[in-house]
Amino acid sequence: MENDIINHPSHYTQGRIEVIDFIEDKGFNYHRACAIKYISRAGLKDKSKEVEDLKKAVWYLNREIARLETRDES
């Protein structure tokens, strides 16, 4: 697949499917989708930011956990 920097950047098209297709197929909510996005693309756009990308995924997972815990307390 050609590197289309708007619709299909190379760091989005690793593997057989794009991450967005997986996220939409599974119906993940915003926090989970963002975590999956950062995990699956960690370091692909900029290798020096791989750890930063994974920390962003953790941040979104923590937000999702907090949301679920708040919901369960209601």
Kinemage of the C-alpha trace (Angstrom):
@kinemage 1
@onewidth
@group {chain A} dominant
@subgroup {mainchain}
@vectorlist {calphas} color= white
{ca met a 1} P 0.000 0.000 0.000
{ca glu a 2} L 1.315 3.434 -0.953
{ca asn a 3} L 2.152 5.801 1.916
{ca asp a 4} L -0.798 8.217 1.865
{ca ile a 5} L 0.079 10.592 4.713
{ca ile a 6} L -3.556 11.676 5.173
{ca asn a 7} L -5.606 8.503 4.818
{ca his a 8} L -3.094 5.700 5.311
{ca pro a 9} L 0.185 6.877 6.891
{ca ser a 10} L 2.800 4.131 7.024
{ca his a 11} L 2.712 3.998 10.848
{ca tyr a 12} L -1.041 3.236 10.625
{ca thr a 13} L -0.730 0.402 8.124
{ca gln a 14} L 1.508 -2.144 9.830
{ca gly a 15} L 0.222 -5.679 9.441
{ca arg a 16} L -2.778 -6.861 7.460
{ca ile a 17} L -5.395 -4.441 8.819
{ca glu a 18} L -5.370 -0.891 10.060
{ca val a 19} L -5.863 -0.353 13.766
{ca ile a 20} L -8.983 1.744 13.175
{ca asp a 21} L -10.650 -1.193 11.412
{ca phe a 22} L -9.920 -3.446 14.406
{ca ile a 23} L -11.182 -0.819 16.877
{ca glu a 24} L -14.392 -0.248 14.926
{ca asp a 25} L -14.986 -3.974 14.481
{ca lys a 26} L -14.692 -4.548 18.220
{ca gly a 27} L -16.733 -1.461 19.139
{ca phe a 28} L -14.226 -0.191 21.697
{ca asn a 29} L -15.049 3.019 23.549
{ca tyr a 30} L -12.821 6.105 23.355
{ca his a 31} L -10.402 5.271 26.185
{ca arg a 32} L -9.859 1.676 25.103
{ca ala a 33} L -9.529 2.671 21.461
{ca cys a 34} L -6.872 5.260 22.266
{ca ala a 35} L -4.914 2.771 24.364
{ca ile a 36} L -5.010 0.210 21.559
{ca lys a 37} L -3.972 2.862 19.052
{ca tyr a 38} L -0.949 3.940 21.096
{ca ile a 39} L 0.116 0.366 21.889
{ca ser a 40} L -0.136 -0.832 18.305
{ca arg a 41} L 1.700 2.184 16.868
{ca ala a 42} L 4.280 2.638 19.641
{ca gly a 43} L 7.539 3.792 18.123
{ca leu a 44} L 6.450 3.371 14.505
{ca lys a 45} L 6.177 7.071 13.701
{ca asp a 46} L 9.178 8.051 15.810
{ca lys a 47} L 11.282 5.287 17.400
{ca ser a 48} L 12.589 7.738 20.023
{ca lys a 49} L 9.014 8.183 21.320
{ca glu a 50} L 8.164 4.518 21.791
{ca val a 51} L 8.140 4.744 25.600
{ca glu a 52} L 6.142 7.980 25.431
{ca asp a 53} L 3.552 6.257 23.233
{ca leu a 54} L 3.239 3.386 25.716
{ca lys a 55} L 2.878 5.830 28.607
{ca lys a 56} L 0.029 7.492 26.715
{ca ala a 57} L -1.633 4.079 26.395
{ca val a 58} L -1.295 3.577 30.155
{ca trp a 59} L -2.827 7.022 30.746
{ca tyr a 60} L -5.889 6.071 28.691
{ca leu a 61} L -6.163 2.686 30.424
{ca asn a 62} L -6.044 4.396 33.816
{ca arg a 63} L -8.838 6.753 32.718
{ca glu a 64} L -10.921 3.763 31.620
{ca ile a 65} L -10.286 1.958 34.922
{ca ala a 66} L -11.269 5.091 36.879
{ca arg a 67} L -14.443 5.397 34.793
{ca leu a 68} L -15.372 1.792 35.483
{ca glu a 69} L -14.632 2.058 39.187
{ca thr a 70} L -16.757 5.210 39.470
{ca arg a 71} L -19.572 3.497 37.596
{ca asp a 72} L -19.378 0.447 39.874
{ca glu a 73} L -19.544 2.645 42.993
{ca ser a 74} L -22.856 4.169 41.872
